[in-house]
Amino acid sequence: MLKKYLLVVLTFLILVSIVFTVGCGKSSFAGKYVNQDNSSDYLELKPDGMYYSYTSYSGGYNGEWEVKGNELRLSWMGSVLVIGEIKGNKIIFPTAGFIMASIYVKEI
């Protein structure tokens, strides 16, 4: 009986670990985010950790992205350029770097 209980508990822990790892990966944040005030400005977070950002006033940028806690960090050539705050399906950027103070909303 004890072996059966341990097997059930171990299986449960493995499944929870898999779900947590997959659910918290980059793929859950990947997608296209559009500036809520100017729909021509957008940020595309690719599942491979790369991004492309386009703004009408500064053009396009490519680089790497990562999530740490509730922060989205956009880097270019190894240096963090912009940090945004993730709130649900929105990313809120302060005035910094190539993205001015704005809110980007994930397209569905």
Backbone as a chain_set.jsonl record, in Angstrom:
{"seq": "MLKKYLLVVLTFLILVSIVFTVGCGKSSFAGKYVNQDNSSDYLELKPDGMYYSYTSYSGGYNGEWEVKGNELRLSWMGSVLVIGEIKGNKIIFPTAGFIMASIYVKEI", "coords": {"N": [[0.815, -1.197, 0.0], [1.924, 1.251, 0.787], [3.879, 1.581, -1.172], [2.304, 1.945, -3.434], [1.023, 4.362, -2.791], [3.273, 6.094, -2.671], [4.066, 5.937, -5.349], [1.87, 7.148, -6.63], [2.014, 9.744, -5.537], [4.572, 10.525, -6.449], [4.168, 10.433, -9.241], [2.222, 12.454, -9.477], [3.734, 14.708, -8.655], [5.652, 14.818, -10.703], [4.019, 15.331, -12.952], [2.955, 17.854, -12.218], [5.312, 19.345, -12.2], [6.007, 19.255, -14.92], [3.81, 20.591, -16.121], [4.059, 23.107, -14.889], [6.588, 23.926, -15.812], [6.232, 24.022, -18.633], [4.063, 25.825, -18.827], [5.162, 28.183, -17.863], [7.08, 28.92, -19.595], [8.805, 30.624, -22.323], [7.059, 30.487, -24.431], [4.523, 31.089, -23.496], [4.474, 33.826, -23.31], [5.163, 34.659, -25.789], [4.315, 36.233, -28.898], [2.402, 38.736, -30.688], [2.376, 42.099, -29.756], [0.571, 45.067, -29.56], [0.743, 48.605, -29.669], [-1.475, 50.335, -27.661], [-2.246, 52.937, -28.153], [-1.3, 53.618, -30.631], [-1.632, 51.864, -33.306], [0.16, 51.157, -35.306], [2.583, 50.764, -34.172], [4.406, 48.104, -32.849], [5.337, 45.093, -31.051], [6.954, 42.132, -31.429], [7.271, 39.153, -29.853], [9.191, 36.424, -30.152], [9.028, 32.815, -30.001], [11.574, 31.717, -29.752], [13.083, 33.367, -28.188], [13.876, 35.719, -29.348], [13.183, 39.085, -30.492], [11.223, 41.461, -32.377], [10.831, 44.827, -32.801], [8.832, 47.54, -33.739], [8.514, 50.97, -34.157], [6.88, 53.974, -35.074], [8.388, 56.28, -34.838], [11.05, 55.548, -34.416], [11.746, 53.402, -35.987], [12.689, 49.977, -36.791], [13.771, 47.331, -34.586], [15.796, 44.566, -33.647], [16.393, 41.904, -31.356], [17.1, 40.238, -28.22], [14.871, 38.733, -25.836], [13.67, 38.367, -22.471], [11.954, 37.054, -19.598], [11.703, 38.048, -16.298], [10.413, 37.434, -13.338], [7.835, 39.671, -13.076], [8.745, 41.24, -15.075], [9.555, 42.251, -18.369], [12.349, 42.015, -20.299], [14.092, 43.652, -22.742], [16.762, 43.167, -24.848], [19.713, 44.174, -26.605], [22.446, 43.178, -28.386], [23.535, 42.053, -26.04], [23.118, 43.938, -24.017], [20.752, 45.214, -21.747], [18.099, 47.062, -22.874], [15.48, 48.045, -22.524], [13.0, 47.828, -20.023], [9.965, 46.391, -19.324], [6.791, 46.226, -17.619], [4.901, 43.392, -16.966], [1.5, 42.849, -17.093], [-0.987, 40.824, -16.967], [-2.339, 40.49, -20.125], [-0.941, 42.616, -21.059], [1.833, 44.832, -21.632], [3.611, 47.179, -19.952], [5.428, 49.983, -20.608], [7.87, 52.24, -19.404], [9.092, 55.571, -20.188], [11.771, 54.995, -22.076], [14.72, 54.104, -23.81], [14.118, 52.839, -27.066], [11.404, 52.585, -27.019], [8.749, 54.529, -26.23], [6.949, 55.825, -23.343], [4.33, 53.718, -22.903], [1.582, 51.428, -23.476], [1.378, 48.137, -24.391], [-0.649, 45.772, -25.952], [-1.46, 42.355, -26.06], [-2.106, 40.664, -29.054], [-4.831, 38.611, -29.988]], "CA": [[0.0, 0.0, 0.0], [2.807, 2.409, 0.867], [4.518, 1.73, -2.487], [1.297, 2.498, -4.339], [0.864, 5.76, -2.394], [4.473, 6.809, -3.118], [4.017, 5.994, -6.808], [0.859, 8.152, -6.983], [2.562, 11.048, -5.168], [5.67, 10.81, -7.367], [3.562, 10.728, -10.541], [1.603, 13.774, -9.358], [4.792, 15.717, -8.627], [6.242, 14.892, -12.041], [3.052, 16.019, -13.811], [2.91, 19.259, -11.82], [6.565, 19.947, -12.673], [5.927, 19.408, -16.375], [2.841, 21.652, -16.41], [4.638, 24.378, -14.452], [7.691, 24.275, -16.713], [5.689, 24.377, -19.937], [3.211, 26.999, -18.686], [5.927, 29.375, -17.524], [8.121, 29.128, -20.586], [8.694, 31.786, -23.195], [5.944, 30.364, -25.368], [3.311, 31.696, -22.946], [4.559, 35.266, -23.527], [5.417, 34.919, -27.206], [3.184, 36.73, -29.661], [2.484, 40.119, -31.151], [1.79, 43.089, -28.875], [0.352, 46.298, -30.314], [0.583, 49.807, -28.846], [-2.909, 50.642, -27.587], [-2.492, 54.302, -28.621], [-0.834, 53.757, -32.012], [-1.63, 50.472, -33.762], [1.265, 50.861, -36.226], [3.722, 50.377, -33.337], [4.188, 46.769, -32.297], [6.445, 44.314, -30.524], [6.729, 40.706, -31.639], [8.123, 38.288, -29.049], [9.233, 35.123, -30.814], [9.236, 31.727, -29.03], [12.993, 31.377, -29.618], [13.756, 34.347, -27.344], [14.215, 36.907, -30.123], [12.061, 39.992, -30.673], [11.294, 42.535, -33.364], [10.023, 45.956, -32.37], [8.719, 48.622, -34.719], [7.796, 52.172, -33.758], [6.84, 54.93, -36.184], [9.367, 57.347, -34.657], [12.435, 55.088, -34.355], [11.991, 52.288, -36.898], [12.657, 48.616, -36.291], [14.884, 46.795, -33.815], [15.816, 43.14, -33.336], [17.221, 41.589, -30.202], [16.688, 39.117, -27.385], [13.975, 39.074, -24.751], [13.515, 37.401, -21.387], [11.039, 37.432, -18.538], [12.173, 37.824, -14.929], [9.292, 37.836, -12.485], [6.813, 40.342, -13.89], [9.441, 42.16, -15.971], [10.011, 41.857, -19.698], [13.607, 42.713, -20.579], [14.489, 43.644, -24.143], [18.204, 43.396, -24.95], [20.334, 44.267, -27.92], [23.878, 42.912, -28.289], [23.908, 41.73, -24.669], [22.779, 44.991, -23.047], [19.323, 45.438, -21.559], [17.728, 48.402, -23.331], [14.17, 48.462, -22.036], [12.314, 46.903, -19.13], [8.53, 46.651, -19.225], [6.081, 45.474, -16.59], [3.86, 42.526, -17.515], [0.251, 42.799, -16.321], [-1.943, 40.067, -17.773], [-1.995, 40.469, -21.559], [-0.373, 43.925, -21.383], [3.189, 45.177, -21.219], [3.65, 48.621, -19.7], [6.793, 50.494, -20.731], [8.123, 53.64, -19.062], [9.884, 56.216, -21.241], [13.15, 54.488, -22.034], [15.199, 53.476, -25.031], [13.414, 53.056, -28.331], [9.964, 52.495, -26.804], [8.312, 55.601, -25.333], [5.959, 55.399, -22.353], [3.185, 53.191, -23.624], [1.045, 50.132, -23.085], [1.226, 47.237, -25.518], [-1.643, 44.743, -25.659], [-1.234, 41.155, -26.858], [-3.153, 40.299, -30.016], [-5.348, 37.237, -29.794]], "C": [[0.86, 1.262, 0.0], [3.481, 2.664, -0.478], [3.544, 2.358, -3.487], [1.09, 3.983, -4.054], [2.048, 6.588, -2.879], [4.493, 6.96, -4.631], [3.023, 7.058, -7.282], [1.395, 9.553, -6.697], [3.676, 11.445, -6.129], [5.141, 11.167, -8.76], [2.932, 12.114, -10.541], [2.66, 14.88, -9.399], [5.45, 15.89, -9.995], [5.305, 15.651, -12.98], [2.967, 17.507, -13.488], [4.158, 19.975, -12.311], [6.531, 20.197, -14.169], [4.984, 20.55, -16.733], [3.419, 23.007, -16.034], [5.729, 24.834, -15.397], [7.171, 24.728, -18.07], [4.885, 25.666, -19.852], [3.979, 28.283, -18.431], [7.034, 29.662, -18.52], [7.86, 30.349, -21.441], [7.476, 31.708, -24.103], [4.667, 30.998, -24.821], [3.303, 33.214, -23.12], [4.737, 35.626, -25.0], [4.148, 35.372, -27.902], [3.41, 38.179, -30.055], [1.714, 41.019, -30.192], [1.717, 44.405, -29.633], [0.146, 47.455, -29.339], [-0.888, 50.213, -28.843], [-3.241, 52.046, -28.081], [-2.092, 54.531, -30.072], [-0.642, 52.36, -32.59], [-0.544, 50.146, -34.784], [2.532, 50.471, -35.461], [3.442, 49.008, -32.734], [5.491, 46.138, -31.827], [6.096, 42.853, -30.734], [7.755, 39.925, -30.839], [8.063, 36.897, -29.66], [9.551, 34.033, -29.792], [10.706, 31.367, -28.808], [13.781, 32.381, -28.778], [14.218, 35.592, -28.076], [12.972, 37.789, -30.23], [12.319, 40.899, -31.872], [10.339, 43.612, -32.883], [10.006, 46.998, -33.473], [7.947, 49.77, -34.087], [7.913, 53.182, -34.887], [7.895, 56.023, -36.043], [10.809, 56.859, -34.61], [12.735, 53.887, -35.245], [11.969, 50.938, -36.199], [13.93, 48.206, -35.578], [14.691, 45.302, -33.629], [16.667, 42.941, -32.1], [16.688, 40.382, -29.471], [15.766, 39.617, -26.279], [13.975, 37.971, -23.711], [12.543, 37.961, -20.358], [11.68, 37.073, -17.21], [11.1, 38.357, -13.991], [8.196, 38.429, -13.336], [7.441, 41.371, -14.83], [9.777, 41.509, -17.305], [11.259, 42.684, -19.988], [13.968, 42.532, -22.046], [15.96, 44.033, -24.217], [18.622, 43.494, -26.404], [21.832, 44.141, -27.723], [24.331, 42.752, -26.834], [23.585, 42.775, -23.622], [21.268, 45.167, -22.969], [19.009, 46.883, -21.924], [16.473, 48.921, -22.665], [13.62, 47.383, -21.111], [10.86, 47.337, -19.037], [7.922, 45.789, -18.137], [4.945, 44.688, -17.233], [2.675, 42.523, -16.55], [-0.794, 42.122, -17.186], [-1.496, 39.999, -19.216], [-1.416, 41.806, -22.015], [1.075, 44.016, -20.918], [3.231, 46.698, -21.118], [5.111, 49.061, -19.697], [6.862, 51.934, -20.226], [8.85, 54.29, -20.244], [11.321, 55.754, -21.095], [13.498, 53.888, -23.383], [14.358, 53.823, -26.238], [11.91, 52.919, -28.207], [9.584, 53.586, -25.805], [7.265, 55.052, -24.365], [4.692, 54.963, -23.076], [2.763, 51.852, -23.055], [0.821, 49.327, -24.359], [0.304, 46.091, -25.094], [-1.429, 43.567, -26.611], [-2.432, 40.906, -27.788], [-3.568, 38.862, -29.777], [-5.467, 36.551, -31.123]], "O": [[0.558, 2.226, -0.704], [3.641, 3.813, -0.888], [3.932, 3.206, -4.29], [0.992, 4.78, -4.987], [1.858, 7.668, -3.439], [4.895, 8.005, -5.143], [3.305, 7.788, -8.232], [1.247, 10.453, -7.524], [3.72, 12.59, -6.579], [5.628, 12.111, -9.382], [3.091, 12.867, -11.501], [2.492, 15.875, -10.104], [5.768, 17.012, -10.389], [5.753, 16.522, -13.726], [2.913, 18.333, -14.398], [4.069, 21.104, -12.792], [6.982, 21.244, -14.634], [5.325, 21.393, -17.564], [3.278, 23.964, -16.794], [5.789, 26.012, -15.749], [7.642, 25.734, -18.6], [5.014, 26.523, -20.726], [3.491, 29.366, -18.752], [7.845, 30.562, -18.302], [6.836, 31.019, -21.307], [6.924, 32.734, -24.5], [3.807, 31.407, -25.601], [2.238, 33.83, -23.081], [4.49, 36.762, -25.404], [3.046, 34.954, -27.546], [4.461, 38.763, -29.791], [0.561, 40.75, -29.856], [2.685, 44.812, -30.274], [-0.53, 47.312, -28.32], [-1.481, 50.411, -29.903], [-4.397, 52.326, -28.398], [-2.495, 55.524, -30.679], [0.401, 51.741, -32.382], [-0.34, 48.975, -35.103], [3.455, 49.905, -36.046], [2.37, 48.777, -32.175], [6.587, 46.589, -32.162], [5.057, 42.387, -30.269], [8.955, 40.01, -31.098], [7.005, 36.267, -29.682], [10.263, 34.288, -28.821], [11.047, 30.774, -27.785], [15.001, 32.269, -28.661], [14.887, 36.44, -27.486], [11.848, 37.311, -30.079], [13.453, 41.081, -32.316], [9.174, 43.338, -32.593], [11.04, 47.303, -34.068], [6.858, 49.573, -33.547], [8.931, 53.236, -35.577], [8.264, 56.641, -37.042], [11.724, 57.671, -34.75], [13.866, 53.401, -35.259], [11.327, 50.766, -35.162], [15.023, 48.664, -35.911], [13.567, 44.825, -33.474], [17.568, 43.735, -31.83], [15.919, 39.595, -30.024], [15.86, 40.764, -25.841], [14.239, 36.807, -24.01], [12.337, 39.171, -20.262], [12.14, 35.949, -17.011], [10.905, 39.566, -13.866], [7.676, 37.761, -14.229], [6.755, 42.266, -15.324], [10.225, 40.364, -17.359], [11.223, 43.913, -19.929], [14.127, 41.411, -22.529], [16.362, 45.085, -23.72], [17.966, 42.965, -27.302], [22.427, 44.916, -26.974], [25.385, 43.256, -26.448], [23.765, 42.515, -22.432], [20.588, 45.257, -23.992], [19.58, 47.814, -21.356], [16.398, 50.089, -22.285], [13.754, 46.188, -21.376], [10.556, 48.486, -18.718], [8.471, 44.748, -17.776], [4.125, 45.251, -17.958], [2.819, 42.237, -15.362], [-1.415, 42.759, -18.037], [-0.406, 39.51, -19.511], [-1.398, 42.102, -23.21], [1.483, 43.372, -19.951], [2.927, 47.408, -22.077], [5.921, 48.583, -18.902], [6.015, 52.756, -20.574], [9.184, 53.602, -21.208], [11.999, 56.079, -20.12], [12.667, 53.241, -24.02], [13.936, 54.967, -26.408], [11.197, 53.114, -29.191], [10.044, 53.57, -24.663], [6.758, 53.945, -24.55], [4.062, 55.755, -23.777], [3.477, 51.229, -22.269], [0.154, 49.785, -25.287], [0.461, 45.519, -24.015], [-1.24, 43.756, -27.813], [-3.589, 40.934, -27.371], [-2.756, 38.012, -29.412], [-5.881, 35.393, -31.184]]}, "num_chains": 1, "name": "protein.A"}
